Amino acid sequence: MRDRNVVLRRLPIVAGAIALLMLFLNRVMTPSLTASQARSDVVGAVICALLVLTGLLWEQVQPRPPETVQLQGSEGFDLAADLPEAVKKELAWASWLLLTNTATKSLVLWYGGRTVLRRGILGPNSEVQLGPIALRVLETQKPVYLVELKLYPGRVEFDYLPENTQGVICQPLGTGGLLVLGANAPRSYTKQDENWVEAIAQKLQDTFTSYL
């Protein structure tokens, strides 16, 4: 993702450097220096230094958007055929909301010992094999957010997501279900996104409990 604020962050540095260069040239080319000009040059140099310092501070303070990648895989929508029609509609609605309102690009739902939904950019494996991270989520009933997947050795268990998935949320649906979301950029989910995912997961859990 291109940083649209990069020009604004660097503008004070460029302006300060150009102004400082012009002050220097003016000082060199002036044959005789008056006291008032000397004072003006000092004030101008201080202002230029403040501009450059401001730009450097902006470079450090202002957050930069995470770099996105093109996930490897083809887009699809796989839904278990034997689910009740009401459950199918609920899953279609919930997955569409997550894909269009969060950073999610790939979504997998495991419930009752099998994969019931895959949507978005599909990974190479169609079936979910629960690994240590997923099992811990089910055991503790607490979601896990892997902000930058490549940093975690346990990433190998998510082979049902695209190979270059950048971030993952594992959200439990009670003790029998797991919602796994994959993003195309690290650190892309906000706290509001996590709350949104948890609310939808609770709604899906209620739907499964009612119909299955």
Rosetta blueprint (number, residue, H / E / L):
1 M L
2 R L
3 D L
4 R L
5 N L
6 V H
7 V H
8 L H
9 R H
10 R H
11 L H
12 P H
13 I H
14 V H
15 A H
16 G H
17 A H
18 I H
19 A H
20 L H
21 L H
22 M H
23 L H
24 F H
25 L H
26 N H
27 R H
28 V H
29 M H
30 T L
31 P L
32 S L
33 L L
34 T L
35 A H
36 S H
37 Q H
38 A H
39 R H
40 S H
41 D H
42 V H
43 V H
44 G H
45 A H
46 V H
47 I H
48 C H
49 A H
50 L H
51 L H
52 V H
53 L H
54 T H
55 G H
56 L H
57 L H
58 W H
59 E H
60 Q H
61 V H
62 Q L
63 P L
64 R L
65 P L
66 P L
67 E L
68 T L
69 V L
70 Q L
71 L L
72 Q L
73 G L
74 S L
75 E E
76 G E
77 F E
78 D E
79 L E
80 A L
81 A L
82 D L
83 L L
84 P L
85 E H
86 A H
87 V H
88 K H
89 K H
90 E H
91 L H
92 A H
93 W H
94 A H
95 S H
96 W H
97 L H
98 L H
99 L H
100 T H
101 N H
102 T L
103 A L
104 T E
105 K E
106 S E
107 L E
108 V E
109 L E
110 W E
111 Y E
112 G L
113 G L
114 R E
115 T E
116 V E
117 L E
118 R E
119 R E
120 G E
121 I E
122 L L
123 G L
124 P L
125 N L
126 S L
127 E L
128 V L
129 Q L
130 L L
131 G L
132 P H
133 I H
134 A H
135 L H
136 R H
137 V H
138 L H
139 E H
140 T H
141 Q L
142 K L
143 P L
144 V E
145 Y E
146 L E
147 V L
148 E L
149 L H
150 K H
151 L H
152 Y L
153 P H
154 G H
155 R H
156 V H
157 E H
158 F H
159 D L
160 Y L
161 L L
162 P L
163 E L
164 N L
165 T L
166 Q L
167 G E
168 V E
169 I E
170 C E
171 Q E
172 P E
173 L L
174 G L
175 T L
176 G L
177 G E
178 L E
179 L E
180 V E
181 L E
182 G E
183 A E
184 N L
185 A L
186 P L
187 R L
188 S L
189 Y L
190 T L
191 K H
192 Q H
193 D H
194 E H
195 N H
196 W H
197 V H
198 E H
199 A H
200 I H
201 A H
202 Q H
203 K H
204 L H
205 Q H
206 D H
207 T H
208 F H
209 T H
210 S H
211 Y H
212 L L
